[in-house]
Amino acid sequence: MNDDIRTAPSRDLPAPSSSRWYESLSFRLFVLTLASILLVEALIFLPSASGFRNAWLQERVQAARTAALALDAAPSRNVSDELSDDLLRSAEVLAVTEIEDDMRFQLLSAQQPITGNMYGLDLRESTMVSRSFSAMGAFFAPDDRVLVILADGSAPGRVIEIVVPQAPLKADISAYARRIAALSLLIAFVAAGIIYVMLHLLVVRPMRRVTLSAEQFRNDPGAWTRRLTPTRRRDEIGRAQNALAEMEETVASSFRNRAHLAELGSAVAKINHDLRNSLASAQLVSDVLARSEDPRVQKAAPRLERALERAISLATDTLDYGKATPQAPRIERVSLHPILEEAAGEALAIYPGVVWDNKVPSEQKLDADPDHLHRIVSNLLRNAAEAMSAQTDGSARIIVSASGHGLDVADTGPGLPGPAQENLFKPFAGSTRRNGTGLGLVIARELAQGMGGDLILARTGPDGTVFRLTLPGLGA
């Protein structure tokens, strides 16, 4: 930021450089992504742990079934103590019993007394929900618990019962949980890092530019010159950036116009006093001329007096316009035709090549302020004449006519360019001349609206331009 940017008021938010890192959107997105992935992994872990526990138990049952088959092959289904101990050790169980027709057959007896809290499990009737709850309970079960497991035997109609200690299952499932947790953390950090980078590039960094631009604009919109550039993105962030860029350009133009208005007001304030004195002197001269006996002077003197009075009034009202308090209209019943003729005489005096055609009936009357109406028409005629100043073949023509739509002022000029049409009634923006101020149509429209009417561009093109003035009692 430039050194000439003023300090924002104390109520402003802290500058981005002073914000804490853990309050940034990037960090919050990373933590949110990491937490979301870990939550999903936790939800997946429950059935995964249940499957691991069930597989662990089924391995012991299958080993017990294999031992039972080995006993079936032995004479009288009896084996030595050494072989029984080997079978129990290979099956990782404490004892194996087979149940058939409500009769119990001790296949492999425990080599030592079984102590501890007995806990029964029937794998034949287990469900997914029960297995999930049992898997979670395995983490918190006491180490001295002994599981008595019932499962289908090696042959139809047989049920095998095995006795298994809880401690090995608890140790194995805890180790499995640690492996899954480590893998989940690795996956979560990798996925969160990838998502973080993508979000940082697509969301955080563009939003940071928008935020910094908005904060700089808030601190000092007048002195700030670094603006956002429009983007081709069509998502919400792209639309927000384009909207902010357009707003900055609009406000910057408004500041330029305000500065222009301030300079204009200052210049007018400096010359207003001298101008009024000069006009007052001219008015004294016109009073002397009015007493002349020359018929030509007597004919021109009233028009000169009215012109000077309007000039003095205009010089006084210019400052009021700069203060956005234009003089209220003085409505009276006036005849339209002579006002048009007088305005044409003043506006077209320096354009002898322009043909003036007043088609308004001489009896046309309306309620309006004659001075305001004179200023409106003078501005329209002067603009039309200036637009046709390059036409030296005698085709320059201004036609004024009254219809049911209003008072139409038409010219045979080349028409208005596109940018001028869009900014016709914006101060300092609608002029097509190098030295134009762009205030003529703005003032004319404001005067028309002050009298309850309006001024619009009816049409424009290569064959000419038509402005339409509507007033109460004159068209729609």
N, C-alpha and C positions, 0 to 999 in steps of 0.2 A: 504494500500500500504506500502511496506517495506521502511525503512528509507534510504536504500542504493540506491534507485531509483533516478536518476539524475533529476534535474529540466528541464522541457521542455523549448524550446526557447520562446521568448516573443510573437511570432505570434500565439502560441497555443491558443485553445479555453479555456474559464474558466473551472475550475473543476466542476463536477456535484454538489458538496456540496455548491458552491457559486451561483448557478443559482436560480432565483426568482421562488417562487411557482406558480405564475400565468403564467409562461412561460413553465411549464411542460406539457408533452403530456397528463397526467392524467386530469389536470384541463381543458385543451382545449377540450378533449373528453367529459367531463362532461357538459361543457357549450354548446358545439355543440349538444349533445343529448337533453339537456333541451330546447334549442331554437327550435330544430326540432319538438319536441313533442308539444310545445306551438304553433308553426306555424300550425301544423295539427289541433290542437284544435280550433285555430282561424278560420280556413277554415270550420270546422264543425259547429262552433257557428253561422255563418250567416244563414244557412237554419234552424238551431235549433231555433234561435230567430224569424225567419219568421213564423215557425210553432206555436211558443208560441203566437205571436201577432194575427195570424189568429184564433187560438183557443179562445183567449180572446174575439175577436170580434164576433165569432160564438156563444159564450155563451150569449152575450147580444142580439143577433138576436133571438136565441132560446127562451130566456126569453120574448122577445117582442112578438114572435109568441104565446107563452102560454098566455100572456095577451090578445092578440087578440082573441084567442079562448074563453077566459073567457067573453069577451065583446059580442061575438056572442051568448052566452047563456043568456045574460042579455036582459030584455025587451027593445025594441027600440034601443039596443046597447048603452044604456046610463047607466053610473054608477055615484055614488056620488063622490063629490070631495075627501072625505076621502079615498074611495076605489081606486080612480084614483091615489092618492098620494101613497098609499101602493103598487099598481102595479108598478108604476114608480120606487119606491125605491127598490122593490124586483128585478126588471129587471136591476137596476143600469143604467137607461137611463133618459134623460131629457124629451123626447117626442116621441110618436109613431104615425105614419101616415101610412094608407094603401091606395094603389093606385090600382084601377081596372077600366079598360076601360077608361083610361085617366081621371078618376075622383078620387079626393082625399078625403079620409075619415079620419078625425082626431079622432084616437082612444083614445089616451091619450094625453091631452094637458099639456104643461109645466105649472107648478105651479107658476113660476116666469119668468120674461122676460129673454130670452137667449141672452147673449152678448158675444162678442169675434169674432175671425176670423173663419168664416165657411170654412170647408175643406171637399169636397165630396169624397166618396169612394163607388165604385160599386163592391161588392163581386162577382157578377155574371160574370164579365169579367176579373177578376184578374188572373194573371199567376204567375208561380214560380219566375220569374225574377222580376216582378213588386212587388210581396209581399216581396222579399228580400230587394229591395231598400226602400220600405216603412217601413220595420222593422228597417233598419239603420236610416232612417229619424225620426223615433219615438223617438230616444234618444236625438235628437237636436231640436225637435219641441217645440214651445212656450207653456207654461202651460195654456194660455187662449184660445188655439185653441179648436174649437168645431167640432167634426166629424159628418157629415151627411152621414149615411151608407144606401145603397140600397141593398136589398137581396130578395130572393124568399119568397113569403108570405106563409100563412098557407094553402092556397088552390091554385090549378092551375090557372094561369092567374092573380094572385094577386102579387103585389110587396109591400114589407114592407119597410118603411123608418123610421129609428130611429136616434135620435140625442143623441150623447154621448160626454161627455167632454174628452179632450185629457189628462188631468193631471193624472187621475187614471191609464190609459194605460201606460203613461210614467213612473209612479212610479212602477207599477208591472213589466214592462219589464226591468227597471233598476235593481230592486231587483233580477229578474231572471238572469240577466247578472252577478251580483255580485256572486250569488250562483254558476253559471257555471264557473266563473273565479277561485273561490276558489277551486272547485272540479278539474278543469283543472290543477291548480298549484299543488294540492296534487298528482294527477295522474302523472304529469310530473316529480315531484321530486322523487316519488317512482320508476317510470320506468327508469328515468335517473340514479338513484342510483343502480338499478339492472344491467342496461347495463354497468354502470361505473365499477362495481365490476367484471363483466364478462370480459370486455375489459381489465381491469387492470390485471386480472389473465392470460388471454390468449394472450394479445398483449403487454401491457405496461411493465409488469415485465420481460418477455423474452427479449423485445427490450432494456430494461434498462441494462440487463446483457450483451447483445451484445455491446451496446454503451460503457459501462464501460470497457469492455474487449478491444474494439478497441482504446479507449482513452489511456488506460494503455500501450497497445502495441505501440501506436504512440509515447508516451512520452519516452519510453526506451525499445525497443524491445530486446536489448541485456541482460538487467538485469531482465526483467520481467519473472516471473516463473509461475504465476497463469493463466492457460489457460482455455478456454471454453471446456466443454465436449460435444461430439456429442449427438444429441437428436433424438428421434424416430419420431418426428413430420415431416409430409410430406407436410405441407403448406409452404407459402412463408417465414414465419419467421423461421420455422425449417430448410428450405434449406439454408437460410442466415446464421443461427447459425452453421450449419454443414460446410458450405463453409469457414466461418471465422475460425472455429476450425482447419480445414484442412490447411488453409493458415498459421495459427500460427505455426502448427507443421512443415510445410515445411520451413518457415523462420527460426524457431528455429534450425532445422537441418542444414540450410545454415549457420547460425551463428557458430554452432559447427564446421562445415567443415572449415569455415574461420579461426576460432581459431586454428584448427588443422594445417591448411596451414601456419598460422603465426608462430606456434611453430616449424613446420618442416623447414620453411625458416630460422628461427633464428638458429636452430641446424645446418643446412647445411652451413649457413654463418660462423659459428664458426669453423667447421671442414674443410671447403673448402681449406683454406690456407695451413693447415698442410697436407691435403691429396694430394694437388698438389705438395708440396715439396717432399713428399714420393714417389709419382709417378715419379717425375723428377729424383730422385735418382735411382729408378728402371729402368728408361729409360737409364741412364748412364751405369748401369750394363749390360743392354741388348746390348748396343753398344759394350761393351767389349766382350760379348759373341759372337757377330756377327763376330768378328775377329778370333774366334777360328777355328782351322782346323779340329775339330771333325765333321764328316759328320752328326751325329745325332743333334749336336748343330746347325750347319748351316741350317739344315732342319727346326728346331723348332724356330730359332731366328726370321725370318720374321713374323711368326705368333705372337710371343711374342711382337714384336715391334708394330704391328697393334693393338693388344689388349691394350697395354699401351697407345697408341695414342688415342684410343677410350675412355679409362678410363679418361684420362686427359680432353678430349673434353666433356665427360659426366659430369665430376665434374664442368666444367665451365658452361655448359648449364643448370645445375640443378637450379641455381639461376635465370636464364632467364625464366625457366618454371614457377617458383614461381611468377615471375612478369608478367606472361601471355604474354611473348614475346619470343616464341621459335625460335631457329635459323632457318632461311630459308633454304630449301633443295637445295643442289647442284646437279642438274639433269645431268646425263651422261648415256651413253650407257654401260650397265653392263650385265654380264652373270649371270643368276639366280642360276644355279646348284652349283657353288663353294661357293657363298654367303650362300646358305643353309647348305652346308657341314661345313663351318667354324662356323656358328652360332650353329649348332648341336654339334660340337666339344666342344664349350665352355659351352653351356647350359646343356648338358647331361653328362658332365665329372664326376659329382658326382652321377649320376644315372646309374651305369653299368648294372642294370637289365632291362633297357628299350631298346627295339629293335628299331633301327632307320632305316626307309625305305624311301629313297628319290627316288620318281618316276618321278621327273622332268627331261625332256630330257637335256642332256648336252649342246645342241645347243640353248636352250631357252634363249632369250635376251629380255631386256626391258629398257625403259628410267626411271631411278630412282636414288635416292641418296643412294649409297651403305652403308654408315654408318646408315642412317635411316632405310633402309630395314633390315640390320643386327640386329638392336635393336628390330624391330617389330617381326622378326622371333624368336629371342632369348627369348623374353617375352612369345610368344605363346608356344614355346617348353618347357620352364621352368615351365610354369603353367600346361601344360599337364603332364609332368613328376611328378610334385608334386601331382597332382590329382591321379596318379597311384602308388604312393609310397607304398601303403599298399598291392599291388599285388606282391607277391613273388613266384608265380607259373610259371613265365615265360610268362604270357599272356600280360604283359605291352608292348604296341607297339604304335609307332607314325608313321603315314604315311602322307607324303606330296606329293600332286599331283597337276598338272596344268590342267585346263579344260577351256571350253568356258565361264564358269562363273567366274573364277579367280583362285587363289591359295588356295587350301583346306588343312588345317592342322587338321588331324583327330587323335584321340586317342581312346583307348579301355577302358577308365576309367568308373566310375560309373555314369557319367553325373552330371549336375549342379542342385543344389536345386532351388526351386521356387524363394525365396528371392534374391538369387545371380543372377538369370536370369533377374529380374526386375531392378537390380542396377549395371549391369556389367560395364557400362561405366560412372558411377558416382564416383568421387573421394572419397576414404575412405569408400565406401559403397558396392563394389562388391566383396571384398575378402571373401573366404570361409575358410581361414587359421587364426588361433588364432593370429599370429604375422604379418599377411599380412597388407599392407597399402592400397590395393585397387587402386593403381596408375598404375600398369603395363599395363592393358588393356586401361586405359584412355590415357596414353602416346602413346601406340601403335596406337590407333585409330587417335589421333591428328597428329601423324607423317604420317600416311597413307593419311589423308585428306589434309595435307600440300603438298603432292605430287600429288594431284588431284584424289585420290582414296577413299577407305573406308574399314573399318573392321567391320564385322557383325558376329553374331552367326547364323550359318546356321541351325544347329539342335543339340539337346542334348537328351540323354535318358540313360537307363540302359546299352545299348551296346556301349556307347561312346559319344564324343562331337566333333563337327566339326566347326572350325572357318574359315571364307572365307575372303581372302584379295583380293580386286580388285584395280588394278592400270592401268593407261593408257598403252595400248599395252598388257595387261595381263587380258583377259576375258572382261566381260561387264563393 
